[in-house]
Amino acid sequence: MIRLGLLNIAGCHELNISVITWLHVVDLERFQISLFYQESTKECDIDVWVLQANVLRGAHLLFTPSTHACNDRLRPVVAVCRDDGDIDVALDNHAAAIVLAYDAPWQLIAAIHSAAETKLFISSNILHPYVDQVVDVLRASPCDAMTDLTDREMNVLSYIAQGLTNKQIAQRLHITKATVDSHVLRILRKLHVANRTEATAIAYKTGFPPGTSGHSTKNLQ
């Protein structure tokens, strides 16, 4: 049973009104979910939090340690958003699931279960404007593209996949930020992607282990 936490403090219900309504209408026990109202995010007996994106920024969150966690970078949080600014906050704060305030209950239930396993979930309403880019990433031939990368570019890609900035990558590799900038541009061009997120998706799709260095592209064939 997933212990779902919802803040019960002034100012936290306006954006969540439709979400709260669905949580009360849906038979949560049928989906192995129990709802708990909390006065603070410092309550540790919670598996997943449902929070407004603006509350998520800087929030000190405690969770029950999960044996089902799939990704240490993601936090077991369902971030409820209303605009692009909220979505940016949710992404910056590593929320595992991102939904819109008006999303259907089935999306909310799926988001809660994904967050419980720290698997990324993004509302279809958020992804819809980017359907062409998503399809291109999924249909790409990553192994072929990865073979064009040099060993140094593979090193840089591994750090990109960890979420490091160009400045941080430069410090790790003991090179200048300008050099990293050049590497990143070449990586994007060789992988035929528009940004770092798409490059990371291709890296993970190939099974390329992020955080390692000195890997030869021959290992990916």
N, C-alpha and C positions, 0 to 999 in steps of 0.2 A: 504494500500500500504506500503510495507516494504522499508524504505530508506536505501540503501546499500552504505556503504562508502568504497572507495578504495584510498589508498595513492598515490599521484601524485608527488613523490619526487625521486631524483636520487638514483639508486641502489635498487629500490623496484619493478622493472618490470621484471628483468631477470628471476626469478623463476616463476613469475606469467604470463609469456607470453601466455601460452596456456589457462590459466584461463581468462585473459583479452580478448583473442580472442573469447572464448565461450560467455563471457558476452556481447560482441558486436554482435555476430552472432544470439544468441537466442533472441526471442521477449520477453524481460523481463516483459513488461507490461502485457502480457498474463498471467504471473505467479505472478502478483501483486507485482512487484519489480521495484524500480526506482534506477538508478545508479548515484552516486555523487562522483566526484573526489575531494579529499581534500588535503590540504597542511600539515595538522597536525591531529593527533588523538585526539586533544583537542576540535574538533568540536562536539558539543553535539546534534545537530539536525540529528543524525544518529541512526538507529535502530540496524543495524548489520554491523560489520566491516569484510572485507576480508583482511587478513594480512598474510605475510610470517611469519613462525614460529620464525625466528630470530628477526624480528621486534617486535613480540609480547612480547618477554622477556623484562620485565621492562617498557613496554609502559604504559603511562598514558592515559587511554581511557575514553571518556565521551559518554554517550548514552542517547537517549530519554527514559524517564521512561516508562516501558512497563506494560500494564495491563494484558498481557498474559504470564508473566514469570512463569515458572513451577519449577525452581530450583535456589535458591539464590546462590548456590555454583558455578554455571556455568556462564561464561561471554558470552554475545551475539556476539561471534566472530567465523568466519570460518577461521581456521588456515590452510594455504597451506604448505604442507611438501614435502620433497624430500627423507628423510632417517629416520632411527630410532631415530637419535639424535634430529631431528626436532619434531618428534612425542612426544618424552619425554618432550621437551620444551612446546609443546602445552598442554599436560596433566598437567604439573606442573603449568601452568598459567591458568588452568581452562577454556580452550576454549570449547565452547559448541559443535562445529563441527570441525572435523578433516578430511581433504581430501588430496589427492596427486595431484601434479601439473598436472599429465596427466589424471586425472579422467574424465569420460564422463560428459557432461553437465547436464544430468538428476540427477547425484549424487550431483553436485554443487547446483542445484536448491533446491533439497531436503535438503541439508546441510544448505542453507540460511534460509529456512522456519523453520527448527529445531532450529537453533541458535536464531531466532527471538522469539521463545517461550522458550528459554534456555532448550531445550531437547537435550540430548546427541545424536550426530550423528557421526559415524565413518565409513569411506569409506570401502566398501566391499573388496577393494583391500588390505586394511590394515588388516582386520579381517580374510581374507582367510587362511593364514598360521595357524590360531588358531581356525579353524572351529570345531575341535573335542572338545576343551576346552569350547567353547561357547555353543555347543550342550549339553555337560555334565551339565553346569550350568543351562541351560533352562529346562533340563529334570530332574533335581534333585528334591528330595522330601524335601524341606526346612523345613517344619513344623516338620516332623519326626526327622530331624537332630537337629533342634533347641531345641527340648525337652531334649536332652542330655546335654545341657549347664547348668552350675550352674548359680546362680544369679550373682555372681561376673564376670563370663565369659560373661554373657549378658551385664553387665555394660561396660566391656572392648570392646565388639563388637559394642556397641552403639557409642563409641568414635572412633573406627576404621572406622565406617560408616561416621563419620564426617570428616575423613581425618587427624586425629591427629596422631602424631608420638608416639612411645612407651614412649619416655621421657615425652611428654606432657600428656599422659594418666596417667603416674605414678604421675605427679604433681597434676592432677585432683583428683585422688583416694587416694593420700597421701600414696603411697606404693613405693617400689623400682622399678627401671627400669627392674632389673633382674626378679622380680616377674611378671611384665607385659609381659616380653619376654616369660616366661613360660606359662602364660595364653593364649597368642596369638598362641603359638605352639599347645596347647591343643584344642583351638577353630578350628584351621585349620584342625587338625586331626579328630575332631568330626564331622565337616561339610564336610569332604572328599574333601577339596579344596586345591589348591596349593599355593594360595597367598591371600593377604588382599582384593584385588579387587574382587575376586570370593566370598569371605566371605561377603563383602558388598552387592554384587548382591543378595545373598541368603537372607540377612537381609531385604533388601527392598522388595524382592519378597514375603516375609511372611507378609508384612505390619508392621513389627517391627519398632516402631518409634525411629529413632536415636536421640541421645542427651538426652535420659531419663535414669534413673537409678532405680535399685531396682525392675525391672519387673520380675515376675515369668514366667517360661516357660509354666506354665499351661494356661496363657492367650493366648497362641498362638495356642491352640488346638481347 
